[in-house]
Amino acid sequence: QHFERGTMIWIEEMNRIYVVYADDIHSPKWESFIDEWDESQPDRDPELTPPDGLFQPVRGFGLVWRQNPRVRDRLGWAIDQETGFETIVQHTTLFKYNSTYIRALDGDVWYLGPDQSTWEKIAAE
């Protein structure tokens, strides 16, 4: 799901939500959260009303967004509804330099650098 200043990516088989920030704050540039939302919880906060043309994230994205003020402040409101797709995730094996690669909806690849210090969206060839 795309936001005013970033993106959230849910990886079902890992039960993780990745948050990629597209703002001027140096660190972290991305974060990863366990998806703790389940069907017994509300999928949104009825007290929060997005501006016209924007959306409140729901379900797991919404829970991370609502429970983490830093995430909410840095991302802003969602600019579109979430879109589901099948992806591929790959991690490098060296712990100190561990990087994550995630295939994006458009076929490009998200590169999430070590220590949450950087990210890049690499164009597919």
C-alpha positions in Angstrom: 0.0 0.0 0.0 1.3 3.4 -0.9 1.3 6.3 1.5 2.0 10.0 1.3 5.6 9.4 2.3 6.3 5.7 1.9 5.0 2.2 1.4 3.9 -0.8 3.5 4.5 -4.3 2.2 2.9 -7.4 3.9 4.7 -10.8 3.5 2.1 -13.4 4.5 4.3 -16.4 4.7 6.7 -14.5 7.0 3.8 -12.8 9.0 5.7 -9.5 8.6 4.9 -6.0 7.5 7.7 -3.9 6.0 7.5 -0.1 6.2 9.6 1.8 3.7 9.9 5.5 4.4 10.3 8.1 1.6 11.0 11.1 3.7 14.0 13.2 4.7 14.6 11.5 8.1 18.0 9.7 8.0 17.3 6.6 10.1 15.7 4.2 10.0 14.9 4.2 6.3 12.8 1.1 6.7 11.4 -1.1 9.5 9.9 -4.6 9.9 7.0 -5.5 12.2 5.3 -8.8 13.1 1.7 -8.7 11.8 -0.2 -9.1 15.0 -3.7 -8.3 13.6 -6.3 -11.0 13.7 -10.0 -11.2 12.7 -11.2 -10.5 16.3 -9.7 -7.0 16.2 -11.2 -4.0 14.6 -9.7 -3.4 11.1 -9.7 0.4 11.5 -10.2 3.2 14.1 -13.6 4.9 13.5 -12.3 8.0 15.3 -9.7 8.7 12.6 -11.0 10.4 9.5 -8.6 10.8 6.5 -8.6 13.9 4.4 -10.6 13.7 1.1 -8.9 11.4 -1.4 -6.8 9.6 1.2 -7.4 6.4 3.2 -6.9 5.0 6.7 -4.9 1.8 6.4 -6.8 -1.3 7.6 -6.1 -4.7 9.1 -2.4 -5.4 9.8 -1.2 -2.3 8.1 -3.7 -0.3 10.1 -2.7 -1.9 13.4 1.0 -1.1 12.8 0.1 2.4 11.6 -2.2 3.2 14.6 0.1 1.6 17.3 3.3 3.3 16.2 3.1 7.1 16.1 6.4 7.3 14.4 5.2 5.1 11.6 2.0 7.1 11.3 3.8 10.5 11.3 6.4 9.5 8.9 4.1 7.7 6.4 1.1 10.0 6.5 -2.2 8.8 5.1 -2.6 6.0 2.5 -3.0 7.4 -1.0 -4.7 4.2 -2.3 -6.3 1.0 -1.0 -4.0 -1.9 -0.3 -3.4 -4.3 -3.2 -2.7 -8.0 -2.8 -0.2 -9.8 -5.0 2.2 -12.8 -4.8 5.8 -11.8 -4.2 9.2 -13.4 -3.7 11.5 -12.5 -0.8 15.2 -13.2 -0.5 17.6 -12.4 2.3 21.4 -12.4 2.1 23.1 -14.8 4.5 25.7 -12.7 6.2 24.1 -11.4 9.4 26.1 -8.2 9.7 25.4 -7.3 6.1 22.0 -8.8 5.8 19.9 -7.3 3.0 16.4 -8.1 1.9 15.0 -8.2 -1.6 11.3 -8.1 -2.2 9.6 -8.3 -5.6 7.2 -5.4 -6.0 3.7 -5.4 -7.5 5.1 -3.6 -10.7 7.8 -6.3 -11.1 10.6 -4.1 -9.8 12.6 -5.2 -6.7 12.7 -3.5 -3.3 16.2 -3.6 -1.9 16.2 -3.1 1.9 19.8 -2.5 3.0 21.5 -3.6 6.2 20.9 -2.0 9.6 17.7 -0.4 8.2 20.0 2.3 6.7 18.9 2.4 3.1 16.5 1.2 0.5 16.2 1.3 -3.2 13.6 0.3 -5.8 15.6 -1.5 -8.5 14.0 -1.5 -12.0 13.4 -5.0 -13.4 15.3 -5.6 -16.6 
